[in-house]
């Protein structure tokens, strides 16, 4: 009789606490969630693509503006040099 009390009892396997407390989600709701997040990700991807396109356009226009600015500054430098030479000639003629 004492052996019966001291003998280890057979216990059922323990299930993880998280698993036993987890709430199940119906398949329909799960599919709705997947559809929602898929649409959300697609809209964000479209937004990213739009921003990339806009960024590329801004970069191209910036490069063109910088190129034009370089051309204008080069022309300005040449004209300033030409004005300096002409002023020197004018001074020489007046002297």
MMTF fields as JSON, N, C-alpha, C and O atoms, coordinates in Angstrom:
{
  "mmtfVersion": "1.0.0",
  "mmtfProducer": "UNKNOWN",
  "numBonds": 379,
  "numAtoms": 380,
  "numGroups": 95,
  "numChains": 1,
  "numModels": 1,
  "chainsPerModel": [1],
  "groupsPerChain": [95],
  "chainIdList": ["A"],
  "bondAtomList": [4, 2, 8, 6, 12, 10, 16, 14, 20, 18, 24, 22, 28, 26, 32, 30, 36, 34, 40, 38, 44, 42, 48, 46, 52, 50, 56, 54, 60, 58, 64, 62, 68, 66, 72, 70, 76, 74, 80, 78, 84, 82, 88, 86, 92, 90, 96, 94, 100, 98, 104, 102, 108, 106, 112, 110, 116, 114, 120, 118, 124, 122, 128, 126, 132, 130, 136, 134, 140, 138, 144, 142, 148, 146, 152, 150, 156, 154, 160, 158, 164, 162, 168, 166, 172, 170, 176, 174, 180, 178, 184, 182, 188, 186, 192, 190, 196, 194, 200, 198, 204, 202, 208, 206, 212, 210, 216, 214, 220, 218, 224, 222, 228, 226, 232, 230, 236, 234, 240, 238, 244, 242, 248, 246, 252, 250, 256, 254, 260, 258, 264, 262, 268, 266, 272, 270, 276, 274, 280, 278, 284, 282, 288, 286, 292, 290, 296, 294, 300, 298, 304, 302, 308, 306, 312, 310, 316, 314, 320, 318, 324, 322, 328, 326, 332, 330, 336, 334, 340, 338, 344, 342, 348, 346, 352, 350, 356, 354, 360, 358, 364, 362, 368, 366, 372, 370, 376, 374],
  "bondOrderList": [1, 1, 1, 1, 1, 1, 1, 1, 1, 1, 1, 1, 1, 1, 1, 1, 1, 1, 1, 1, 1, 1, 1, 1, 1, 1, 1, 1, 1, 1, 1, 1, 1, 1, 1, 1, 1, 1, 1, 1, 1, 1, 1, 1, 1, 1, 1, 1, 1, 1, 1, 1, 1, 1, 1, 1, 1, 1, 1, 1, 1, 1, 1, 1, 1, 1, 1, 1, 1, 1, 1, 1, 1, 1, 1, 1, 1, 1, 1, 1, 1, 1, 1, 1, 1, 1, 1, 1, 1, 1, 1, 1, 1, 1],
  "groupList": [{"groupName": "UNK", "atomNameList": ["N", "CA", "C", "O"], "elementList": ["N", "C", "C", "O"], "formalChargeList": [0, 0, 0, 0], "bondAtomList": [1, 0, 2, 1, 3, 2], "bondOrderList": [1, 1, 2], "singleLetterCode": "X", "chemCompType": "L-PEPTIDE LINKING"}],
  "groupTypeList": [0, 0, 0, 0, 0, 0, 0, 0, 0, 0, 0, 0, 0, 0, 0, 0, 0, 0, 0, 0, 0, 0, 0, 0, 0, 0, 0, 0, 0, 0, 0, 0, 0, 0, 0, 0, 0, 0, 0, 0, 0, 0, 0, 0, 0, 0, 0, 0, 0, 0, 0, 0, 0, 0, 0, 0, 0, 0, 0, 0, 0, 0, 0, 0, 0, 0, 0, 0, 0, 0, 0, 0, 0, 0, 0, 0, 0, 0, 0, 0, 0, 0, 0, 0, 0, 0, 0, 0, 0, 0, 0, 0, 0, 0, 0],
  "groupIdList": [1, 2, 3, 4, 5, 6, 7, 8, 9, 10, 11, 12, 13, 14, 15, 16, 17, 18, 19, 20, 21, 22, 23, 24, 25, 26, 27, 28, 29, 30, 31, 32, 33, 34, 35, 36, 37, 38, 39, 40, 41, 42, 43, 44, 45, 46, 47, 48, 49, 50, 51, 52, 53, 54, 55, 56, 57, 58, 59, 60, 61, 62, 63, 64, 65, 66, 67, 68, 69, 70, 71, 72, 73, 74, 75, 76, 77, 78, 79, 80, 81, 82, 83, 84, 85, 86, 87, 88, 89, 90, 91, 92, 93, 94, 95],
  "secStructList": [7, 2, 2, 2, 2, 2, 1, 7, 7, 7, 7, 7, 7, 7, 7, 7, 2, 2, 2, 2, 2, 7, 7, 7, 7, 7, 2, 2, 2, 2, 2, 2, 2, 2, 2, 2, 2, 2, 2, 2, 2, 2, 2, 2, 2, 2, 2, 2, 2, 2, 2, 2, 2, 2, 2, 2, 2, 2, 2, 2, 2, 2, 2, 2, 2, 2, 2, 2, 2, 2, 2, 2, 2, 2, 2, 2, 2, 2, 2, 2, 2, 2, 2, 2, 2, 2, 2, 2, 2, 2, 2, 2, 2, 2, 7],
  "xCoordList": [0.811, 0.0, 0.862, 0.581, 1.9, 2.806, 3.485, 3.736, 3.773, 4.384, 3.45, 3.898, 2.169, 1.208, 1.258, 1.141, 1.431, 1.491, 2.803, 2.822, 3.883, 5.198, 5.526, 6.441, 4.806, 5.055, 4.756, 3.743, 5.647, 5.383, 4.103, 3.845, 3.339, 2.08, 2.339, 3.212, 1.585, 1.706, 0.942, -0.25, 1.659, 1.037, 0.984, 1.821, -0.007, -0.078, 1.015, 1.448, 1.444, 2.508, 2.045, 0.913, 2.938, 2.607, 2.635, 3.532, 1.648, 1.624, 2.148, 1.898, 2.858, 3.38, 2.242, 1.155, 2.52, 1.497, 0.969, -0.234, 1.875, 1.475, 0.502, -0.467, 0.769, -0.086, -1.476, -2.469, -1.556, -2.864, -3.66, -4.89, -2.97, -3.674, -3.931, -4.674, -3.337, -3.493, -4.935, -5.605, -5.376, -6.737, -6.664, -5.828, -7.512, -7.492, -8.277, -9.242, -7.839, -8.485, -9.188, -8.598, -10.428, -11.134, -10.439, -9.815, -10.555, -9.88, -10.334, -9.517, -11.616, -12.125, -11.453, -11.022, -11.367, -10.723, -9.241, -8.684, -8.613, -7.199, -6.982, -6.061, -7.836, -7.728, -7.979, -7.322, -8.928, -9.182, -7.96, -7.615, -7.317, -6.114, -5.0, -4.301, -4.841, -3.811, -4.112, -3.212, -5.376, -5.756, -5.496, -4.985, -5.843, -5.648, -4.163, -3.784, -3.331, -1.905, -1.261, -0.307, -1.772, -1.267, -1.572, -0.703, -2.811, -3.18, -2.356, -1.913, -2.158, -1.375, 0.062, 0.607, 0.664, 2.032, 2.103, 3.05, 1.113, 1.104, 0.983, 1.652, 0.139, 0.004, 1.3, 1.682, 1.967, 3.246, 4.314, 5.137, 4.303, 5.254, 5.006, 5.952, 3.734, 3.407, 3.886, 4.424, 3.693, 4.143, 5.662, 6.185, 6.366, 7.829, 8.26, 9.189, 7.584, 7.92, 7.679, 8.472, 6.572, 6.262, 7.335, 7.781, 7.744, 8.777, 10.128, 10.877, 10.44, 11.687, 11.673, 12.665, 10.536, 10.41, 10.554, 11.264, 9.874, 9.956, 11.383, 11.866, 12.048, 13.428, 14.35, 15.22, 14.163, 14.971, 14.767, 15.725, 13.512, 13.228, 13.909, 14.474, 13.855, 14.503, 16.017, 16.65, 16.586, 18.035, 18.412, 19.378, 17.643, 17.943, 17.823, 18.689, 16.746, 16.573, 17.664, 18.116, 18.086, 19.164, 20.477, 21.241, 20.729, 21.953, 21.923, 22.93, 20.764, 20.648, 20.854, 21.547, 20.256, 20.403, 21.86, 22.37, 22.524, 23.933, 24.794, 25.742, 24.464, 25.205, 25.03, 25.995, 23.782, 23.523, 24.238, 24.794, 24.222, 24.903, 26.4, 27.016, 26.98, 28.402, 28.682, 29.677, 27.804, 27.979, 27.895, 28.706, 26.899, 26.735, 27.916, 28.367, 28.414, 29.562, 30.803, 31.618, 30.947, 32.07, 31.94, 32.92, 30.725, 30.498, 30.759, 31.352, 30.32, 30.538, 32.027, 32.5, 32.759, 34.202, 34.868, 35.745, 34.454, 35.019, 34.681, 35.534, 33.427, 33.023, 33.754, 34.131, 33.952, 34.698, 36.131, 36.68, 36.726, 38.088, 38.113, 39.031, 37.111, 37.032, 36.846, 37.468, 36.003, 35.796, 37.098, 37.445, 37.818, 39.092, 40.082, 40.77, 40.157, 41.067, 40.655, 41.5, 39.345, 38.866, 39.099, 39.448, 38.912, 39.191, 40.676, 41.05, 41.518, 42.965, 43.298, 44.113, 42.682, 42.916, 42.426, 43.077, 41.278, 40.716, 41.648, 41.869, 42.194, 43.147, 44.395, 44.935, 44.846, 46.03, 45.76, 46.639, 44.561, 44.228, 44.111, 44.487, 43.596, 43.437, 44.795, 44.965, 45.721, 47.022, 47.887, 49.008],
  "yCoordList": [-1.187, 0.0, 1.261, 2.22, 1.245, 2.377, 2.554, 3.674, 1.433, 1.499, 2.18, 2.894, 1.955, 2.594, 4.117, 4.824, 4.618, 6.066, 6.651, 7.762, 5.932, 6.44, 6.235, 6.865, 5.386, 5.13, 6.413, 7.073, 6.754, 7.965, 7.8, 6.757, 8.846, 8.817, 9.169, 9.976, 8.563, 8.879, 10.178, 10.295, 11.126, 12.417, 12.597, 12.083, 13.328, 13.621, 14.638, 15.402, 14.633, 15.531, 16.978, 17.331, 17.79, 19.198, 19.929, 19.731, 20.765, 21.596, 22.973, 23.449, 23.606, 24.938, 25.888, 25.834, 26.748, 27.663, 28.564, 28.804, 29.055, 29.96, 29.264, 29.863, 28.011, 27.26, 27.053, 27.114, 26.817, 26.567, 27.847, 27.816, 28.982, 30.244, 30.965, 31.946, 30.502, 31.179, 31.093, 30.067, 32.223, 32.25, 31.919, 32.459, 31.059, 30.695, 31.735, 32.321, 31.945, 32.91, 32.126, 31.225, 32.457, 31.739, 31.94, 32.973, 30.957, 30.994, 32.192, 32.812, 32.532, 33.668, 34.961, 35.764, 35.157, 36.359, 36.37, 37.419, 35.221, 35.119, 35.526, 36.282, 35.019, 35.37, 36.854, 37.48, 37.424, 38.862, 39.662, 40.67, 39.21, 39.897, 39.817, 40.799, 38.65, 38.494, 39.408, 40.07, 39.449, 40.329, 41.79, 42.543, 42.191, 43.58, 43.945, 44.969, 43.108, 43.421, 43.331, 44.053, 42.459, 42.394, 43.694, 44.255, 44.175, 45.453, 46.603, 47.487, 46.581, 47.634, 47.638, 48.697, 46.477, 46.387, 46.817, 47.494, 46.431, 46.83, 48.341, 48.944, 48.959, 50.416, 51.098, 52.121, 50.541, 51.123, 50.941, 51.831, 49.793, 49.585, 50.574, 51.097, 50.834, 51.828, 53.208, 53.958, 53.542, 54.835, 54.948, 55.997, 53.88, 53.881, 54.055, 54.809, 53.355, 53.472, 54.895, 55.433, 55.503, 56.879, 57.827, 58.724, 57.632, 58.486, 58.296, 59.257, 57.055, 56.815, 57.546, 58.162, 57.474, 58.158, 59.663, 60.326, 60.193, 61.627, 62.028, 63.071, 61.212, 61.48, 61.469, 62.33, 60.501, 60.439, 61.685, 62.236, 62.127, 63.332, 64.548, 65.378, 64.654, 65.778, 65.739, 66.778, 64.557, 64.43, 64.844, 65.579, 64.368, 64.727, 66.227, 66.835, 66.829, 68.272, 69.042, 70.085, 68.54, 69.18, 69.105, 70.069, 67.961, 67.807, 68.752, 69.382, 68.851, 69.768, 71.209, 71.973, 71.585, 72.95, 73.227, 74.311, 72.271, 72.444, 72.566, 73.35, 71.795, 71.869, 73.246, 73.858, 73.722, 75.064, 76.126, 77.078, 75.963, 76.921, 76.937, 78.002, 75.763, 75.692, 76.385, 77.097, 76.179, 76.834, 78.35, 79.084, 78.813, 80.255, 80.857, 81.954, 80.156, 80.685, 80.715, 81.632, 79.73, 79.725, 80.895, 81.581, 81.115, 82.254, 83.569, 84.488, 83.655, 84.869, 85.113, 86.245, 84.046, 84.183, 84.668, 85.532, 84.115, 84.53, 85.983, 86.742, 86.369, 87.754, 88.723, 89.819, 88.322, 89.177, 89.362, 90.462, 88.295, 88.376, 89.282, 90.085, 89.151, 89.983, 91.453, 92.327, 91.731, 93.111, 93.664, 94.815, 92.866, 93.316, 93.665, 94.684, 92.823, 93.076, 94.346, 95.173, 94.499, 95.691, 96.96, 97.997, 96.896, 98.063, 98.411, 99.584, 97.375, 97.616, 98.302, 99.225, 97.868, 98.503, 99.947, 100.829, 100.188, 101.538, 102.455, 103.6, 101.96, 102.753, 103.064, 104.168, 102.063, 102.269, 103.327, 104.138, 103.336, 104.312, 105.709, 106.688, 105.815, 107.119, 107.68, 108.895, 106.822, 107.299, 107.837, 108.272],
  "zCoordList": [0.0, 0.0, 0.0, -0.72, 0.808, 0.845, -0.51, -0.953, -1.154, -2.48, -3.478, -4.375, -3.315, -4.219, -4.098, -5.099, -2.883, -2.683, -3.178, -3.706, -3.018, -3.389, -4.866, -5.395, -5.505, -6.916, -7.721, -7.49, -8.662, -9.457, -10.282, -10.883, -10.279, -11.015, -12.47, -12.788, -13.319, -14.742, -15.006, -14.723, -15.549, -15.852, -17.359, -18.101, -17.778, -19.211, -19.541, -18.679, -20.777, -21.204, -21.041, -21.374, -20.528, -20.33, -21.667, -22.487, -21.862, -23.066, -22.692, -21.585, -23.582, -23.271, -22.91, -23.485, -21.956, -21.455, -22.563, -22.663, -23.386, -24.461, -25.406, -25.873, -25.676, -26.596, -26.006, -26.732, -24.733, -24.116, -23.968, -23.976, -23.83, -23.658, -24.974, -25.001, -26.057, -27.343, -27.813, -27.698, -28.347, -28.876, -30.359, -31.083, -30.792, -32.208, -32.995, -32.504, -34.223, -35.105, -36.195, -36.791, -36.457, -37.521, -38.869, -39.11, -39.727, -41.03, -41.85, -42.531, -41.801, -42.576, -42.119, -42.946, -40.834, -40.286, -40.641, -40.965, -40.581, -40.935, -42.392, -42.701, -43.283, -44.699, -44.916, -45.748, -44.171, -44.282, -43.842, -44.458, -42.786, -42.314, -43.35, -43.6, -43.947, -44.982, -46.163, -46.681, -46.593, -47.7, -47.356, -48.186, -46.144, -45.721, -45.756, -46.324, -45.151, -45.107, -46.489, -46.777, -47.336, -48.709, -49.435, -50.103, -49.306, -49.938, -49.366, -50.1, -48.069, -47.416, -47.943, -48.252, -48.045, -48.565, -50.023, -50.424, -50.817, -52.22, -52.353, -53.193, -51.535, -51.611, -51.185, -51.754, -50.199, -49.78, -50.849, -51.063, -51.519, -52.617, -53.748, -54.337, -54.055, -55.085, -54.665, -55.479, -53.405, -52.89, -52.981, -53.357, -52.639, -52.738, -54.188, -54.478, -55.098, -56.524, -57.023, -57.796, -56.571, -56.967, -56.437, -57.152, -55.201, -54.617, -55.31, -55.487, -55.704, -56.437, -57.771, -58.163, -58.468, -59.749, -59.57, -60.326, -58.562, -58.281, -57.927, -58.368, -57.141, -56.753, -57.972, -58.1, -58.862, -60.085, -60.939, -61.482, -61.054, -61.838, -61.215, -61.928, -59.893, -59.217, -59.405, -59.597, -59.351, -59.548, -60.965, -61.169, -61.941, -63.334, -63.558, -64.188, -63.042, -63.232, -62.493, -62.967, -61.343, -60.595, -61.372, -61.41, -61.983, -62.786, -63.98, -64.302, -64.639, -65.778, -65.336, -66.008, -64.206, -63.696, -63.338, -63.621, -62.726, -62.367, -63.619, -63.651, -64.643, -65.901, -66.539, -66.997, -66.56, -67.111, -66.288, -66.837, -64.99, -64.116, -64.405, -64.45, -64.601, -64.946, -66.271, -66.405, -67.253, -68.55, -68.403, -68.968, -67.631, -67.448, -66.693, -67.023, -65.694, -64.949, -65.845, -65.741, -66.714, -67.666, -68.643, -68.932, -69.147, -70.048, -69.322, -69.887, -68.082, -67.291, -67.088, -67.189, -66.802, -66.62, -67.909, -67.869, -69.045, -70.336, -70.636, -71.096, -70.373, -70.624, -69.696, -70.112, -68.45, -67.516, -68.004, -67.937, -68.489, -69.031, -70.262, -70.43, -71.11, -72.315, -71.943, -72.548, -70.96, -70.5, -69.941, -70.208, -69.175, -68.615, -69.725, -69.646, -70.759, -71.884, -72.619, -72.96, -72.865, -73.574, -72.757, -73.321, -71.442, -70.606, -70.644, -70.637, -70.684, -70.792, -72.106, -72.131, -73.196, -74.503, -74.497, -75.057, -73.865, -73.81, -73.027, -73.421, -71.922, -71.144, -71.973, -71.915, -72.75, -73.584, -74.646, -74.94, -75.228, -76.264, -75.667, -76.311, -74.448, -73.812, -73.377, -73.268, -73.139, -72.658, -73.747, -73.487]
}
